[in-house]
C-alpha cells in the first residue's frame, strides 16, 4: 500500500512538472517560430525521454548493445501502442476538444522511414559508432524537415 501511495504522489508531481514544461516550451517555441509539430516530435520527445536516452547511452558505452537497443525501441513501442491511444481516450473526458490520431503524410512518412531504418540497423545483430552517427544524422535531418514544415490546422 505504501508503494502505491509513493507511485501516486510521483505521478501527480510528474503531471505538475509536465504542465510547467509545456507552458514554458509553448512560449519559447512561439518566440523561435517553431511549429507545434516540431515541438511535439523533436523538443518534447527529447526532453520527455531524457531518462531513457541517458540510460541507453550509458549501457551502449558499456558495450551492452542489446540492452541499449531494447531500451530505445521498447520506449517507443510503449508510447505508440499504449500512451498515445490512452491519451486519445482520456481526451474525451478531460480535454475541451477530443484528440484524434489523424496524421498528415508529412508526419507518417518520417515515422515509416524511421521504423525501416531502425529495422535495417538492428537486423544484422551488430552495431558500431558509424551506425549510431548515421542514426543521429537521420534524426537531425528529420528535425530540419519538421522545423521547415508549415503549421497545419486539422479539423
C-alpha positions in Angstrom: 0.0 0.0 0.0 2.9 2.4 0.8 4.4 1.8 -2.7 1.1 2.7 -4.3 0.9 5.9 -2.4 4.5 6.8 -3.5 3.7 5.9 -7.1 0.5 8.1 -7.0 2.4 11.0 -5.5 5.2 10.7 -8.1 2.6 10.6 -10.8 0.9 13.8 -9.5 4.3 15.6 -9.3 5.3 14.5 -12.8 2.0 15.7 -14.2 2.5 19.1 -12.5 6.1 19.4 -13.8 4.9 18.4 -17.3 2.4 21.2 -17.2 5.1 23.7 -16.3 7.3 22.2 -19.1 4.5 22.6 -21.7 3.8 26.1 -20.7 7.4 27.2 -20.9 8.0 25.3 -24.2 5.0 27.0 -25.8 6.3 30.5 -25.1 9.9 29.6 -26.2 8.6 27.8 -29.3 6.4 30.7 -30.3 9.3 33.2 -29.9 11.6 30.9 -32.0 9.0 30.4 -34.7 8.6 26.6 -34.1 5.5 24.8 -35.2 3.5 22.6 -32.8 4.6 19.5 -34.8 8.3 20.3 -34.4 7.8 20.9 -30.7 5.9 17.7 -30.2 8.1 15.5 -32.4 11.5 16.9 -31.6 11.6 19.1 -28.4 9.1 17.3 -26.2 10.4 13.9 -27.4 14.0 14.8 -26.4 13.1 16.4 -23.1 10.4 13.9 -22.1 12.5 10.8 -22.8 15.8 12.1 -21.4 15.9 9.3 -18.8 15.6 6.6 -21.4 18.1 8.3 -23.7 20.7 8.7 -21.0 20.3 5.1 -19.8 20.6 3.8 -23.4 23.8 5.8 -23.9 25.3 4.6 -20.6 24.7 0.9 -21.4 25.8 1.4 -25.0 29.1 2.8 -23.7 29.5 -0.4 -21.7 29.1 -2.3 -24.9 25.7 -3.8 -24.0 24.1 -3.0 -27.3 21.2 -5.4 -26.9 20.1 -3.7 -23.7 20.6 -0.2 -25.3 18.5 -1.1 -28.3 15.9 -2.7 -26.1 15.6 0.4 -24.0 15.3 2.7 -27.0 12.9 0.6 -29.1 10.9 -0.5 -26.2 10.2 3.0 -25.0 9.0 4.0 -28.5 6.8 0.9 -28.8 5.2 1.7 -25.4 4.4 5.2 -26.5 3.0 4.2 -29.8 0.9 1.3 -28.6 -0.1 2.4 -25.1 0.4 6.0 -24.3 -0.9 7.6 -27.5 -4.2 5.6 -27.7 -4.7 6.1 -23.9 -4.3 9.9 -24.3 -6.9 9.9 -27.1 -9.4 8.0 -24.9 -8.7 10.2 -21.9 -9.1 13.4 -24.0 -12.8 12.6 -24.4 -13.2 13.0 -20.7 -10.7 15.7 -19.8 -9.9 17.9 -22.8 -12.1 20.7 -24.2 -11.9 19.0 -27.6 -11.1 15.4 -28.1 -7.8 14.4 -29.6 -7.5 12.1 -32.6 -4.8 10.0 -34.2 -5.1 11.7 -37.7 -1.7 12.4 -39.1 -0.6 14.2 -42.2 1.5 12.4 -44.8 4.5 14.6 -43.7 4.2 13.0 -40.2 3.5 9.4 -41.4 6.4 9.2 -43.9 9.2 10.0 -41.3 7.7 7.5 -38.8 7.6 4.8 -41.5 11.2 5.7 -42.6 12.4 5.6 -39.0 10.9 2.1 -38.5 12.5 0.9 -41.7 15.9 2.4 -40.8 15.8 1.0 -37.2 14.9 -2.4 -38.6 17.8 -2.2 -41.0 20.3 -1.3 -38.3 19.0 -3.9 -35.8 18.7 -6.8 -38.2 22.4 -7.5 -38.7 22.9 -8.0 -35.0 25.9 -5.8 -34.9 26.5 -2.2 -34.1 29.3 0.4 -34.4 29.8 4.1 -33.9 29.2 4.8 -37.6 25.7 3.4 -37.5 25.0 5.4 -34.4 26.3 8.6 -36.0 24.2 7.9 -39.1 21.1 7.4 -36.9 21.8 10.8 -35.3 22.3 12.4 -38.7 18.9 11.0 -39.8 17.3 12.4 -36.6 18.9 15.8 -37.4 17.6 15.7 -40.9 14.1 14.9 -39.7 14.4 17.8 -37.2 15.2 20.2 -40.0 12.3 18.8 -42.1 9.9 19.2 -39.2 11.1 22.7 -38.4 10.5 23.7 -42.1 7.0 22.2 -42.2 4.3 24.9 -42.2 1.8 24.9 -39.4 -1.3 22.9 -40.5 -4.5 23.2 -38.5 -6.7 20.0 -38.9 -10.3 19.9 -38.1 
